[in-house]
Amino acid sequence: MILNQEQLSFFKVNGYLIVPKVMDSDLCAKARDLLWSTLPKETNIKREDPETHIGPFTGIDLEEDVTNLRQGYKWQLRSVGTDQLMIDLVYSDTLQQIAEDLLGKDSLVKPKVGGKTMGQHGAAWPGGPVDPALDNEGARGIYATLPYGVKEKESDFAHTDGHPFNLSLVGLIDEVLPDGGGFKVWPGSHKRLYPTFQMQYDQPRIAYYEHLPSYKGIIQSEAYEKQIRKVMEDTKPVDCFGSEGDVIFWHHRLAHMAGHNYSNKIRLAVLGDYIRTDLDENRSRPPQKNMWQDWSKELENASEVYSEKTARSQKLIDS
């Protein structure tokens, strides 16, 4: 195992775990190069000039194609999700071993180099998000957030992802500064939200019809809506900023958001999901009394005790 008992305990209690410096530095650099190479030749955003990085995207730099979306302050390059580079970076042997420490040995569906990528079918419903699980055989992609500049401060707003998966990661491919758009999580929310779903790994959806446009997308229970409001009221979110190569693993029912970027630096990250080979047979079952029965025995049996040092390393307590 790569993870120690305190790391297992911390994940079990809080639903996330920051593992520092576990992505290859050379691959991180190549991923950055890949992202920059997709801008138009006449782009207004000059890589070597940080003053041009402040959002939002304008003019020629705007792109509506959801496989390489550039809108507002968000830049989401999904078309590369099954490139060899992305598979080597997001699904390295080390990262898959960590995922197996949490989900169980030899339990993972393997990514497919050259396979189908996220976004090929567009949004999940008109005006909705792109479904990361729809035909995707690799990483979600490279996700960037431009600096907000003088944009007015915005409130945090937590959500949970609607597609079926077991475990996810956000990998920082460059340094992300505090309040710089790093991944933001509400610790412990996975335990509170898990029982509010009708299905433990999936969610019911309303199909979209042009002549019946009022209802579409994911259905949330009243219990979920009530509980996530409480989470936002009583739980202080953790800003998971960090160094190149740091990875944040997170539970599929954890409340989270992409952080607002009030720094002077673009936030660059790769996103990916891990799913167990038995996800399909388990995804429609109701939440279980033992929410860890589909995870590794080491995690299931882990205590819920960890040191202050671990809490500080995970940014749960300010250093």
C-alpha positions, -999 to +999 in steps of 0.1 A: +000+000+000+010+036-006-014+053+018-009+050+055-035+045+082-038+082+090-044+090+053-071+063+051-087+076+083-087+112+071-103+102+038-129+082+056-139+111+079-135+140+054-141+125+020-110+139+004-072+134+005-044+156-008-014+135-018+016+158-026+040+155-056+026+122-071+024+133-107+054+132-130+068+167-134+078+162-171+043+150-179+028+180-161+049+203-183+039+184-215+002+187-204+007+225-200+023+227-234-006+207-249-032+230-235-015+262-247-010+247-282-048+246-287-053+284-287-059+301-320-028+313-338-039+350-334-048+345-297-050+375-274-036+354-246+002+353-247+017+325-226+048+345-217+028+376-206+007+369-174-011+403-178-029+389-208-042+358-189-068+378-169-103+367-180-128+365-194-122+350-228-131+375-256-131+376-294-112+350-313-104+331-281-140+322-274-149+286-283-183+269-279-171+234-288-175+215-255-145+193-263-123+225-261-145+250-244-134+285-237-162+306-222-161+332-194-132+323-172-133+285-179-111+266-203-119+229-205-099+208-230-117+174-231-106+162-266-073+150-252-087+128-224-076+095-239-043+107-254-013+086-243+000+116-224-032+120-204-034+083-196+002+083-185-004+113-163-038+107-148-037+069-146-001+063-137+008+031-118+012+052-087-022+070-089-039+037-097-023+021-067-036+049-045-070+045-060-068+007-052-058+015-016-092+032-014-113+011-037-097-024-035-070-042-052-075-052-089-109-035-088-106-007-114-118-003-149-087+006-170-086+036-193-082+032-230-056+050-250-072+065-281-106+057-267-137+079-266-134+112-249-157+133-228-180+158-246-183+140-280-221+140-275-223+176-263-242+186-232-262+160-212-293+181-219-299+215-234-282+241-212-269+214-190-233+202-182-213+177-202-217+142-188-182+128-178-195+092-179-211+093-214-188+071-236-157+085-218-128+060-217-102+082-201-096+114-182-121+142-181-094+165-196-073+196-187-093+222-169-081+258-165-096+289-148-084+323-158-077+349-131-108+370-123-089+403-122-112+431-109-143+409-110-165+413-079-161+386-053-186+357-056-201+334-030-191+298-029-218+273-040-214+235-034-227+208-057-222+170-062-216+153-095-245+134-110-228+108-131-220+073-117-184+069-105-166+058-073-137+081-068-123+111-086-092+132-087-080+167-094-043+168-103-025+202-102-002+204-133+012+237-121+014+256-088-020+268-077-020+298-053-044+303-023-077+316-036-064+307-071-091+285-083-079+253-067-104+226-059-127+235-030-144+208-008-168+207+021-152+182+045-174+155+059-203+163+035-200+129+018-214+112+049-243+136+052-253+136+015-248+099+007-281+088+024-301+115+007-298+100-027-322+074-042-294+055-057-259+051-041-239+058-073-264+073-098-293+097-099-327+096-117-329+120-147-358+136-166-354+133-204-356+165-224-384+170-250-387+201-271-424+203-266-421+197-228-391+219-219-398+228-183-382+198-167-349+182-177-318+168-161-311+154-127-337+150-100-326+159-065-345+147-034-359+172-009-336+156+017-306+164-005-316+200-011-321+205+026-289+189+036-266+206+011-280+240+022-271+230+057-236+219+047-230+253+031-242+270+062-224+251+089-192+237+072-162+258+063-149+247+028-113+238+023-093+255-005-071+227-020-044+248-035-008+234-039+022+226-059+027+210-093+021+173-090-002+174-060-034+153-064-067+156-045-087+124-044-124+128-035-155+107-027-183+106-052-208+122-028-186+150-016-199+185-019-173+205-039-168+233-065-140+246-088-126+275-067-129+311-078-096+324-091-087+356-073-049+351-079-028+365-107-021+330-121-041+306-143-053+275-124-042+244-144-054+209-134-063+175-149-095+157-138-103+121-139-126+094-124-119+059-111-147+033-114-149-002-101-157-031-124-188-038-104-202-002-106-229-011-130-245-037-108-242-015-077-251+019-090-289+016-089-290+001-054-302+024-026-276+039-002-263+012+021-262+012+059-224+006+055-214+031+029-179+016+027-189-019+017-178-012-019-144+001-009-112-015+002-112-035+034-084-013+046-105+017+043-137+000+056-118-010+087-099+022+092-104+041+124-117+077+122-088+091+142-059+111+128-034+136+141-034+174+141-003+171+118-023+152+093-052+177+095-027+206+089-012+188+059-047+184+044-054+222+049-083+213+073-065+233+099-047+265+090-010+262+094 
